[in-house]
Amino acid sequence: MDRKTKIVEILQEKGEATVKELANIFGVSEMTIYRDIKELEKEGYIKRKHGSILLRNEEDEEDKIKEKICPVCEKTIIRAHPYKISVDNKNIEACCEHCGMILHKQYEDKDVFAITYDFITENPITAFNAFYVVGSDAKPCCSPSVIPFSDRKMAEKFVKGFGGKVMSFLEVYDEINKTINLNIKSCCQDKQVINISQLKKEK
């Protein structure tokens, strides 16, 4: 029996499990389990919620029918927690962080707030404070892949297993869009507007 099949059986028995628990059960690294989890997610067997792994149920299948389309690449958004920006009192979702950076470009000269979700824990992060692994072998959606982490050490650990480069929001934005002229609002400091063009001059 392969490891992915056994993971599904464990979830059937326990209801849910964390990546760390599964890594301990199989005696492998967490990165190995992340790889299995991503494959099982793509195959539609499991979902991740608040850092735990669960089996998909009928309600999840009904939700999948209500498709959301990425405004950048027009792929169906399948993530439970997509990249999201808030601008002009509306929320707009992108299928991945790669498209999220392009979406920001469409709203240059606007005050923008953005949320992404840690690749491992799925906890929300202010997008401007996240660390991103760009161009890794892991390609959860569009290429080059842009994968968010709340912790730089975890991002660097991911790079050791899957390649790529750790970048800040500004560096990723520059990499994807090449030219920047964007105002963004940070949730960490009330009502503060960050001007990326100005930040680049100060570097």
C-alpha atoms as an extended CHARMM CRD file, in Angstrom:
* protein
*
       203  EXT
         1         1  MET       CA              0.0000000000        0.0000000000        0.0000000000  PROA      1               0.0000000000
         2         2  ASP       CA              1.4900000000        3.3860000000       -0.9540000000  PROA      2               0.0000000000
         3         3  ARG       CA              1.8060000000        6.2760000000        1.4650000000  PROA      3               0.0000000000
         4         4  LYS       CA             -0.9450000000        8.4140000000       -0.0950000000  PROA      4               0.0000000000
         5         5  THR       CA             -3.4700000000        5.5840000000        0.2230000000  PROA      5               0.0000000000
         6         6  LYS       CA             -2.4350000000        5.0720000000        3.8440000000  PROA      6               0.0000000000
         7         7  ILE       CA             -2.8460000000        8.8130000000        4.5200000000  PROA      7               0.0000000000
         8         8  VAL       CA             -6.4350000000        8.6140000000        3.2640000000  PROA      8               0.0000000000
         9         9  GLU       CA             -7.0720000000        5.5980000000        5.5290000000  PROA      9               0.0000000000
        10        10  ILE       CA             -5.6220000000        7.4300000000        8.5350000000  PROA      10              0.0000000000
        11        11  LEU       CA             -7.9130000000       10.3950000000        7.8640000000  PROA      11              0.0000000000
        12        12  GLN       CA            -10.8920000000        8.0510000000        7.5590000000  PROA      12              0.0000000000
        13        13  GLU       CA            -10.0460000000        6.6510000000       10.9920000000  PROA      13              0.0000000000
        14        14  LYS       CA             -9.0020000000        9.8350000000       12.8080000000  PROA      14              0.0000000000
        15        15  GLY       CA            -11.0750000000       12.4700000000       11.0240000000  PROA      15              0.0000000000
        16        16  GLU       CA             -8.1130000000       14.8120000000       10.6960000000  PROA      16              0.0000000000
        17        17  ALA       CA             -4.3550000000       15.0130000000       11.2000000000  PROA      17              0.0000000000
        18        18  THR       CA             -1.5450000000       17.5310000000       10.9400000000  PROA      18              0.0000000000
        19        19  VAL       CA              1.4140000000       17.3120000000        8.5790000000  PROA      19              0.0000000000
        20        20  LYS       CA              3.7150000000       16.8750000000       11.5870000000  PROA      20              0.0000000000
        21        21  GLU       CA              1.6470000000       13.9470000000       12.8890000000  PROA      21              0.0000000000
        22        22  LEU       CA              1.7090000000       12.2460000000        9.4970000000  PROA      22              0.0000000000
        23        23  ALA       CA              5.4600000000       12.7980000000        9.1630000000  PROA      23              0.0000000000
        24        24  ASN       CA              5.9790000000       11.1120000000       12.5400000000  PROA      24              0.0000000000
        25        25  ILE       CA              3.7120000000        8.1910000000       11.6210000000  PROA      25              0.0000000000
        26        26  PHE       CA              5.6100000000        7.4680000000        8.3980000000  PROA      26              0.0000000000
        27        27  GLY       CA              9.0570000000        8.4310000000        9.6560000000  PROA      27              0.0000000000
        28        28  VAL       CA              9.6150000000       10.8780000000        6.7920000000  PROA      28              0.0000000000
        29        29  SER       CA             10.1930000000       14.6300000000        6.5640000000  PROA      29              0.0000000000
        30        30  GLU       CA              7.3520000000       17.1370000000        6.6480000000  PROA      30              0.0000000000
        31        31  MET       CA              8.3400000000       18.2290000000        3.1330000000  PROA      31              0.0000000000
        32        32  THR       CA              7.7050000000       14.6690000000        1.9060000000  PROA      32              0.0000000000
        33        33  ILE       CA              4.2350000000       14.7610000000        3.4530000000  PROA      33              0.0000000000
        34        34  TYR       CA              3.5660000000       18.2150000000        1.9150000000  PROA      34              0.0000000000
        35        35  ARG       CA              4.2690000000       16.6760000000       -1.4870000000  PROA      35              0.0000000000
        36        36  ASP       CA              1.7860000000       13.8380000000       -0.8470000000  PROA      36              0.0000000000
        37        37  ILE       CA             -0.8160000000       16.2900000000        0.4650000000  PROA      37              0.0000000000
        38        38  LYS       CA             -0.5830000000       18.5120000000       -2.6170000000  PROA      38              0.0000000000
        39        39  GLU       CA             -1.1050000000       15.4770000000       -4.8660000000  PROA      39              0.0000000000
        40        40  LEU       CA             -4.0960000000       14.2990000000       -2.8230000000  PROA      40              0.0000000000
        41        41  GLU       CA             -5.5570000000       17.8180000000       -2.9360000000  PROA      41              0.0000000000
        42        42  LYS       CA             -5.2490000000       17.9270000000       -6.7190000000  PROA      42              0.0000000000
        43        43  GLU       CA             -6.9010000000       14.5130000000       -6.9450000000  PROA      43              0.0000000000
        44        44  GLY       CA             -9.7970000000       15.8390000000       -4.8490000000  PROA      44              0.0000000000
        45        45  TYR       CA             -9.4670000000       13.4730000000       -1.8840000000  PROA      45              0.0000000000
        46        46  ILE       CA             -8.5600000000       15.8900000000        0.8770000000  PROA      46              0.0000000000
        47        47  LYS       CA             -8.6520000000       19.5100000000        1.9640000000  PROA      47              0.0000000000
        48        48  ARG       CA             -6.6260000000       21.5680000000        4.4080000000  PROA      48              0.0000000000
        49        49  LYS       CA             -8.2470000000       23.6290000000        7.1300000000  PROA      49              0.0000000000
        50        50  HSD       CA             -6.5130000000       25.6240000000        9.8720000000  PROA      50              0.0000000000
        51        51  GLY       CA             -3.3540000000       23.5510000000        9.6250000000  PROA      51              0.0000000000
        52        52  SER       CA             -5.0930000000       20.1620000000        9.6590000000  PROA      52              0.0000000000
        53        53  ILE       CA             -5.6960000000       17.6870000000        6.8330000000  PROA      53              0.0000000000
        54        54  LEU       CA             -9.2620000000       16.4150000000        6.3410000000  PROA      54              0.0000000000
        55        55  LEU       CA            -11.1140000000       14.2880000000        3.7990000000  PROA      55              0.0000000000
        56        56  ARG       CA            -13.4240000000       16.0720000000        1.3740000000  PROA      56              0.0000000000
        57        57  ASN       CA            -17.1430000000       15.5360000000        1.9070000000  PROA      57              0.0000000000
        58        58  GLU       CA            -20.3500000000       16.0400000000       -0.0840000000  PROA      58              0.0000000000
        59        59  GLU       CA            -20.6360000000       19.6820000000        0.9630000000  PROA      59              0.0000000000
        60        60  ASP       CA            -17.1800000000       20.3120000000       -0.4610000000  PROA      60              0.0000000000
        61        61  GLU       CA            -18.2750000000       18.8100000000       -3.7760000000  PROA      61              0.0000000000
        62        62  GLU       CA            -21.3250000000       21.0800000000       -3.8390000000  PROA      62              0.0000000000
        63        63  ASP       CA            -19.0790000000       24.0770000000       -3.2120000000  PROA      63              0.0000000000
        64        64  LYS       CA            -16.8670000000       23.0640000000       -6.1200000000  PROA      64              0.0000000000
        65        65  ILE       CA            -19.8540000000       23.3800000000       -8.4450000000  PROA      65              0.0000000000
        66        66  LYS       CA            -20.1140000000       27.0840000000       -7.5770000000  PROA      66              0.0000000000
        67        67  GLU       CA            -17.0200000000       27.9020000000       -9.5930000000  PROA      67              0.0000000000
        68        68  LYS       CA            -15.0700000000       31.0880000000       -9.1870000000  PROA      68              0.0000000000
        69        69  ILE       CA            -12.8760000000       32.2040000000      -12.0710000000  PROA      69              0.0000000000
        70        70  CYS       CA             -9.5290000000       33.9570000000      -11.6730000000  PROA      70              0.0000000000
        71        71  PRO       CA             -9.7890000000       37.4230000000      -13.2800000000  PROA      71              0.0000000000
        72        72  VAL       CA             -6.1570000000       37.1900000000      -14.4450000000  PROA      72              0.0000000000
        73        73  CYS       CA             -5.6790000000       33.7480000000      -16.0330000000  PROA      73              0.0000000000
        74        74  GLU       CA             -9.3610000000       32.6570000000      -16.1120000000  PROA      74              0.0000000000
        75        75  LYS       CA             -8.6120000000       29.3390000000      -14.4000000000  PROA      75              0.0000000000
        76        76  THR       CA            -11.1660000000       27.9740000000      -11.9370000000  PROA      76              0.0000000000
        77        77  ILE       CA            -10.2070000000       28.9930000000       -8.3980000000  PROA      77              0.0000000000
        78        78  ILE       CA            -10.0010000000       25.7440000000       -6.4290000000  PROA      78              0.0000000000
        79        79  ARG       CA             -8.2080000000       26.9030000000       -3.2940000000  PROA      79              0.0000000000
        80        80  ALA       CA            -10.2870000000       27.1680000000       -0.1350000000  PROA      80              0.0000000000
        81        81  HSD       CA             -8.4570000000       30.4030000000        0.6900000000  PROA      81              0.0000000000
        82        82  PRO       CA             -7.3810000000       32.1900000000       -2.5210000000  PROA      82              0.0000000000
        83        83  TYR       CA             -5.1630000000       35.2560000000       -2.7090000000  PROA      83              0.0000000000
        84        84  LYS       CA             -7.4490000000       38.2020000000       -2.0130000000  PROA      84              0.0000000000
        85        85  ILE       CA             -7.1470000000       41.9440000000       -2.4360000000  PROA      85              0.0000000000
        86        86  SER       CA             -9.5600000000       44.5780000000       -1.1690000000  PROA      86              0.0000000000
        87        87  VAL       CA             -9.8580000000       47.7520000000       -3.2090000000  PROA      87              0.0000000000
        88        88  ASP       CA            -12.6240000000       50.3240000000       -3.6820000000  PROA      88              0.0000000000
        89        89  ASN       CA            -14.7700000000       48.5430000000       -1.0700000000  PROA      89              0.0000000000
        90        90  LYS       CA            -14.7680000000       45.2520000000       -2.9580000000  PROA      90              0.0000000000
        91        91  ASN       CA            -12.8900000000       41.9580000000       -2.5810000000  PROA      91              0.0000000000
        92        92  ILE       CA            -11.2630000000       40.3530000000       -5.6070000000  PROA      92              0.0000000000
        93        93  GLU       CA             -9.7610000000       36.8550000000       -5.5580000000  PROA      93              0.0000000000
        94        94  ALA       CA             -6.9760000000       35.3940000000       -7.6950000000  PROA      94              0.0000000000
        95        95  CYS       CA             -6.2280000000       31.6980000000       -8.1770000000  PROA      95              0.0000000000
        96        96  CYS       CA             -2.6760000000       32.0580000000       -6.8030000000  PROA      96              0.0000000000
        97        97  GLU       CA             -0.0720000000       34.5300000000       -5.6150000000  PROA      97              0.0000000000
        98        98  HSD       CA              1.4180000000       34.7750000000       -9.1070000000  PROA      98              0.0000000000
        99        99  CYS       CA             -1.8800000000       36.0650000000      -10.4810000000  PROA      99              0.0000000000
       100       100  GLY       CA             -2.3310000000       38.1120000000       -7.3060000000  PROA      100             0.0000000000
       101       101  MET       CA              0.7590000000       40.1550000000       -8.1660000000  PROA      101             0.0000000000
       102       102  ILE       CA             -0.5880000000       40.8200000000      -11.6550000000  PROA      102             0.0000000000
       103       103  LEU       CA             -3.9660000000       41.6850000000      -10.1620000000  PROA      103             0.0000000000
       104       104  HSD       CA             -2.2760000000       44.3300000000       -7.9930000000  PROA      104             0.0000000000
       105       105  LYS       CA             -0.8690000000       45.8960000000      -11.1520000000  PROA      105             0.0000000000
       106       106  GLN       CA             -4.3870000000       46.3700000000      -12.5160000000  PROA      106             0.0000000000
       107       107  TYR       CA             -5.1940000000       48.5230000000       -9.4840000000  PROA      107             0.0000000000
       108       108  GLU       CA             -2.0910000000       50.6990000000       -9.4100000000  PROA      108             0.0000000000
       109       109  ASP       CA             -2.5850000000       54.1210000000       -7.8690000000  PROA      109             0.0000000000
       110       110  LYS       CA             -5.2340000000       52.6410000000       -5.5630000000  PROA      110             0.0000000000
       111       111  ASP       CA             -5.0950000000       52.0220000000       -1.8050000000  PROA      111             0.0000000000
       112       112  VAL       CA             -5.0440000000       48.2380000000       -1.6120000000  PROA      112             0.0000000000
       113       113  PHE       CA             -5.1580000000       45.6860000000        1.2020000000  PROA      113             0.0000000000
       114       114  ALA       CA             -4.1980000000       42.0600000000        0.5000000000  PROA      114             0.0000000000
       115       115  ILE       CA             -4.3680000000       38.7310000000        2.2870000000  PROA      115             0.0000000000
       116       116  THR       CA             -2.6180000000       35.4790000000        1.4720000000  PROA      116             0.0000000000
       117       117  TYR       CA             -2.3830000000       32.1990000000        3.3950000000  PROA      117             0.0000000000
       118       118  ASP       CA              0.6510000000       30.3520000000        4.7110000000  PROA      118             0.0000000000
       119       119  PHE       CA              1.3830000000       27.3680000000        2.4740000000  PROA      119             0.0000000000
       120       120  ILE       CA              1.8920000000       25.0490000000        5.4470000000  PROA      120             0.0000000000
       121       121  THR       CA             -0.5740000000       26.1850000000        8.1200000000  PROA      121             0.0000000000
       122       122  GLU       CA             -3.0980000000       27.9780000000        5.8620000000  PROA      122             0.0000000000
       123       123  ASN       CA             -3.2250000000       30.7530000000        8.4510000000  PROA      123             0.0000000000
       124       124  PRO       CA             -3.9290000000       34.2150000000        6.9850000000  PROA      124             0.0000000000
       125       125  ILE       CA             -1.0170000000       36.6210000000        6.4800000000  PROA      125             0.0000000000
       126       126  THR       CA             -0.9640000000       40.2200000000        5.3650000000  PROA      126             0.0000000000
       127       127  ALA       CA              0.4260000000       39.7160000000        1.8710000000  PROA      127             0.0000000000
       128       128  PHE       CA              2.9140000000       42.5620000000        2.2700000000  PROA      128             0.0000000000
       129       129  ASN       CA              4.5260000000       40.8600000000        5.2920000000  PROA      129             0.0000000000
       130       130  ALA       CA              4.8000000000       37.3550000000        3.8280000000  PROA      130             0.0000000000
       131       131  PHE       CA              7.9130000000       35.6010000000        2.5370000000  PROA      131             0.0000000000
       132       132  TYR       CA              7.4940000000       34.0670000000       -0.9170000000  PROA      132             0.0000000000
       133       133  VAL       CA              9.2850000000       31.1730000000       -2.5820000000  PROA      133             0.0000000000
       134       134  VAL       CA              9.4280000000       31.9620000000       -6.3000000000  PROA      134             0.0000000000
       135       135  GLY       CA             10.2120000000       29.5200000000       -9.0940000000  PROA      135             0.0000000000
       136       136  SER       CA             10.3120000000       26.2710000000       -7.0940000000  PROA      136             0.0000000000
       137       137  ASP       CA              9.7390000000       22.8020000000       -8.5280000000  PROA      137             0.0000000000
       138       138  ALA       CA              6.3720000000       22.7930000000       -6.7220000000  PROA      138             0.0000000000
       139       139  LYS       CA              3.8280000000       24.2740000000       -9.1190000000  PROA      139             0.0000000000
       140       140  PRO       CA              0.4540000000       24.4450000000       -7.3440000000  PROA      140             0.0000000000
       141       141  CYS       CA             -0.9460000000       26.7740000000      -10.0060000000  PROA      141             0.0000000000
       142       142  CYS       CA              0.5470000000       29.3270000000      -12.4300000000  PROA      142             0.0000000000
       143       143  SER       CA              4.2410000000       29.6000000000      -13.3330000000  PROA      143             0.0000000000
       144       144  PRO       CA              6.5880000000       30.7700000000      -12.0890000000  PROA      144             0.0000000000
       145       145  SER       CA              5.0630000000       29.5670000000       -8.8550000000  PROA      145             0.0000000000
       146       146  VAL       CA              4.8320000000       32.0350000000       -5.9710000000  PROA      146             0.0000000000
       147       147  ILE       CA              4.3180000000       30.2670000000       -2.6290000000  PROA      147             0.0000000000
       148       148  PRO       CA              3.6860000000       32.2550000000        0.5990000000  PROA      148             0.0000000000
       149       149  PHE       CA              5.0660000000       31.6210000000        4.0860000000  PROA      149             0.0000000000
       150       150  SER       CA              4.6580000000       33.5720000000        7.3230000000  PROA      150             0.0000000000
       151       151  ASP       CA              8.0920000000       32.4490000000        8.5310000000  PROA      151             0.0000000000
       152       152  ARG       CA             11.3330000000       32.9910000000        6.5900000000  PROA      152             0.0000000000
       153       153  LYS       CA             12.9670000000       29.8690000000        8.0690000000  PROA      153             0.0000000000
       154       154  MET       CA             10.1390000000       27.6670000000        6.8030000000  PROA      154             0.0000000000
       155       155  ALA       CA             10.4130000000       29.3100000000        3.3850000000  PROA      155             0.0000000000
       156       156  GLU       CA             14.1510000000       28.6020000000        3.3300000000  PROA      156             0.0000000000
       157       157  LYS       CA             13.5160000000       25.0110000000        4.4110000000  PROA      157             0.0000000000
       158       158  PHE       CA             11.0500000000       24.6440000000        1.5450000000  PROA      158             0.0000000000
       159       159  VAL       CA             13.6690000000       25.9620000000       -0.8880000000  PROA      159             0.0000000000
       160       160  LYS       CA             16.0850000000       23.2250000000        0.2320000000  PROA      160             0.0000000000
       161       161  GLY       CA             13.5350000000       20.5940000000       -0.7790000000  PROA      161             0.0000000000
       162       162  PHE       CA             11.9530000000       22.1780000000       -3.8480000000  PROA      162             0.0000000000
       163       163  GLY       CA             14.2950000000       24.8940000000       -5.0840000000  PROA      163             0.0000000000
       164       164  GLY       CA             13.3720000000       28.4690000000       -5.8610000000  PROA      164             0.0000000000
       165       165  LYS       CA             14.2770000000       31.7090000000       -4.1370000000  PROA      165             0.0000000000
       166       166  VAL       CA             12.8860000000       33.4430000000       -1.0460000000  PROA      166             0.0000000000
       167       167  MET       CA             11.6390000000       36.9600000000       -1.7890000000  PROA      167             0.0000000000
       168       168  SER       CA              9.7500000000       39.7710000000       -0.0850000000  PROA      168             0.0000000000
       169       169  PHE       CA              6.4620000000       41.0960000000       -1.4490000000  PROA      169             0.0000000000
       170       170  LEU       CA              8.2130000000       43.9970000000       -3.1360000000  PROA      170             0.0000000000
       171       171  GLU       CA             10.7840000000       41.7130000000       -4.7690000000  PROA      171             0.0000000000
       172       172  VAL       CA              8.1000000000       39.3380000000       -6.0400000000  PROA      172             0.0000000000
       173       173  TYR       CA              5.9750000000       42.1770000000       -7.3360000000  PROA      173             0.0000000000
       174       174  ASP       CA              9.0030000000       43.5570000000       -9.1670000000  PROA      174             0.0000000000
       175       175  GLU       CA              9.8480000000       40.1060000000      -10.5480000000  PROA      175             0.0000000000
       176       176  ILE       CA              6.3390000000       39.4720000000      -11.8670000000  PROA      176             0.0000000000
       177       177  ASN       CA              5.4400000000       42.9480000000      -13.0870000000  PROA      177             0.0000000000
       178       178  LYS       CA              8.8900000000       44.4630000000      -13.7440000000  PROA      178             0.0000000000
       179       179  THR       CA              7.6320000000       48.0370000000      -13.2440000000  PROA      179             0.0000000000
       180       180  ILE       CA              5.8090000000       49.2400000000      -10.1490000000  PROA      180             0.0000000000
       181       181  ASN       CA              3.5660000000       52.1870000000       -9.3750000000  PROA      181             0.0000000000
       182       182  LEU       CA              1.2400000000       51.0290000000       -6.6550000000  PROA      182             0.0000000000
       183       183  ASN       CA             -0.1630000000       52.2010000000       -3.3280000000  PROA      183             0.0000000000
       184       184  ILE       CA             -1.0520000000       49.4960000000       -0.7890000000  PROA      184             0.0000000000
       185       185  LYS       CA             -2.6540000000       49.6690000000        2.6290000000  PROA      185             0.0000000000
       186       186  SER       CA             -1.2040000000       47.6290000000        5.4890000000  PROA      186             0.0000000000
       187       187  CYS       CA             -3.5300000000       46.0170000000        8.0370000000  PROA      187             0.0000000000
       188       188  CYS       CA             -0.7400000000       46.0150000000       10.6130000000  PROA      188             0.0000000000
       189       189  GLN       CA             -0.6320000000       49.8110000000       10.8770000000  PROA      189             0.0000000000
       190       190  ASP       CA             -4.0070000000       51.4600000000       10.8360000000  PROA      190             0.0000000000
       191       191  LYS       CA             -4.7480000000       53.4550000000        7.6760000000  PROA      191             0.0000000000
       192       192  GLN       CA             -1.0940000000       53.5590000000        6.6180000000  PROA      192             0.0000000000
       193       193  VAL       CA             -0.5720000000       53.6400000000        2.8690000000  PROA      193             0.0000000000
       194       194  ILE       CA              2.6000000000       52.0730000000        1.4850000000  PROA      194             0.0000000000
       195       195  ASN       CA              3.9270000000       53.4470000000       -1.7820000000  PROA      195             0.0000000000
       196       196  ILE       CA              5.9960000000       50.7320000000       -3.4220000000  PROA      196             0.0000000000
       197       197  SER       CA              7.7190000000       53.1360000000       -5.8010000000  PROA      197             0.0000000000
       198       198  GLN       CA              8.9070000000       55.1590000000       -2.8060000000  PROA      198             0.0000000000
       199       199  LEU       CA             10.0310000000       52.0220000000       -0.9840000000  PROA      199             0.0000000000
       200       200  LYS       CA             12.1700000000       51.0840000000       -3.9660000000  PROA      200             0.0000000000
       201       201  LYS       CA             13.8860000000       54.4760000000       -3.9110000000  PROA      201             0.0000000000
       202       202  GLU       CA             14.6880000000       54.0660000000       -0.2140000000  PROA      202             0.0000000000
       203       203  LYS       CA             16.2490000000       50.5960000000       -0.5880000000  PROA      203             0.0000000000
